[in-house]
Amino acid sequence: MSIKREDAENIARLAKLQISDEQLEKITGDLSNILSLVDQLKAANTQDIEPMAHPMDAVQRLRPDHITETDNREAFQKIAPATEEGLYLVPKVIE
Amino acid sequence: MHNKTVAELSKGLAAGSFSSVELTQHFLTRIAQQDPALNSFITVCNDEALADAKAADAKIASGSASPWTGIPFAHKDIFCTQGVKTSCGSKMLDNFIPPYDSTVTRNFKQQGAVCLGKTNMDEFAMGSSNESSYYGRVVNPWGENLVPGGSSGGSAAAVAARLTPAATATDTGGSIRQPAALCGVTGLKPTYGRVSRYGMIAFASSLDQGGPIARTAEDAAMMLNVMASYDDKDSTCIERDVPDYTSTLNNSIEGLNIGLPKEFFSDHLNANMQQQVENAVKELEKLGANIKEITLPHTELSVPAYYVIAPAECSANLSRFDGVRYGHRCADPKDLEDLYCRSRTEGFGDEVKRRIMVGAYALSAGYYDAYYRKAQQVRRLIKNDFTAAFNDVDLIVGPTSPTPAFGFNSKGDDPVKMYLEDIFTISTNLAGLPGMSIPGGMIDNLPVGLQLIGNYFDEARLLNVSHQFQQATDWHTKTPKGFE
């Protein structure tokens, strides 16, 4: 299937990516080609087939609710772009 | 020293024929001399490696060494290494110094192995040619105009060029096996859940699996002995004993039933490749294996199913890169939305953006059933094909890739052409099975990969068959010109 420029713009917005006007045509074409490839799936008869999320159909394991981690805030924040007094800084959200 | 296998180096260290410092310095010098032409490393850990080698020599002298103590190796730059930049081939993580070690990294440290550096890769492991790395493409040691394959192209090229005896790698749709094939080395993607994914930067979490690249099956077995472990920190890791993979290498393969899937010898494979794979199969027959044709009828659908599931999981996983806690942040964001959008737009390359967008589309309201659910159903059909096949045979054999190494930029502008490179490897990831690529022939002086696919947790058998094949053939000893 092929998608329109507006679709590509909308997907980019959902994915928090900016696509310039010049790139938009190329990316719309690329996405259309990829979705055409994906459309081959329609040919498969999947009636009564359970979707497969894990190769061995394993389920998430639960661990006992014990404290195992120590506080690493300083180490983790050392690699952050901007912090202050243990908080991550971002542009002002509330006026 | 660089032509010795890990097994030989391990014996040499134990016997005192050379020290780990000498060995490590030898490889560091070789990397400094040869890697500018290949670009297989993103980071070289000169100081750390020599310090680790010194510590390893002390450990060897004190008699408390393991087979890996003092052995130099490299990590794909997707495994978090505490205090050493881990970029995942992306501008997004160009400034990322992990505050912790991945479980795989930690396992090697505990053995006293010496990490020479971090190898180049396609950005976020998305690619089959290593052309999408932020740090530039990797050159295949077999030809200066040829791709090494991807995404673990740096690991495969470095091992092929004898810049490291072995390297870690990861495989989501063929990223260990395809570069191993194109560079003429040995690579193993273990069963999903065999190797911990903790600290291995996520691309598609239900498909990603770490594994070894080395020159021989014996070395790959030694690596898997270290890499495989049960880990509380990876909730998809399977709790199961890790055997000594080297202990079964010498078993006879007499009477082994091998299946050749007719779909792997289809129009996707050129006549030369077909001939090479058939010759390799004859060798296995000589070693006592029984060969029969089998069918994996949904092979054609593996690429389309993968290009829904992998992008969908990638779009979810990569949403964590927001410019707030670590990684790239744009300059002077005017508001929070601008911070998110510009940091991501500047930090990610084209292929990563494409896959995030495909995934966001497949998961968006109204399309989930048509794409993601449908792909997960097809995934089960693909798994069922393998389950049926393994009722009949012990092992599946075929080509790893449709062609030997191809030229840079040869797939043109259409990403789909590149995606079809992985037609023979992707189904293994979708099913979660172990797969291996070993050198199985040559066309015009370029290596041809032979792929072996096993049943769940049958890594020992893959390694055993590969080792027996390598005892009878010498394809794995071929060295690219200029790197002898």
Interface residues (C-beta under 8 A of the other chain):
Chain A: I3 D7 A8 I11 A12 L14 A15 K16 L17 Q18 I19 I27 D30 L31 N33 I34 L35 S36 L37 V38 D39 Q40 L41 K42 A43 A44 T46 I49 E50 P51 M52 A53 H54 P55 M56 A58 Q60 R61 R63 N72 A75 F76 K78 I79 A80 P81 A82 Y88 V90 P91 K92 V93
Chain B: N95 F96 I97 P99 T191 Y192 G193 S206 D232 S235 T236 I238 H298 E300 L301 V303 P304 A305 Y307 V308 S315 S319 D322 G323 V324 R325 Y326 R329 P333 K334 D335 L336 E337 D338 L339 Y340 C341 R342 R344 T345 F348 K353 R354 I356 M357 V358 A360 Y361 A362 S364 Y371 R373 K374 A375 Q376 Q377 V378 R379 R380 L381 K383 D414 P415 V416 Y419 A431 G432 L433 Y456
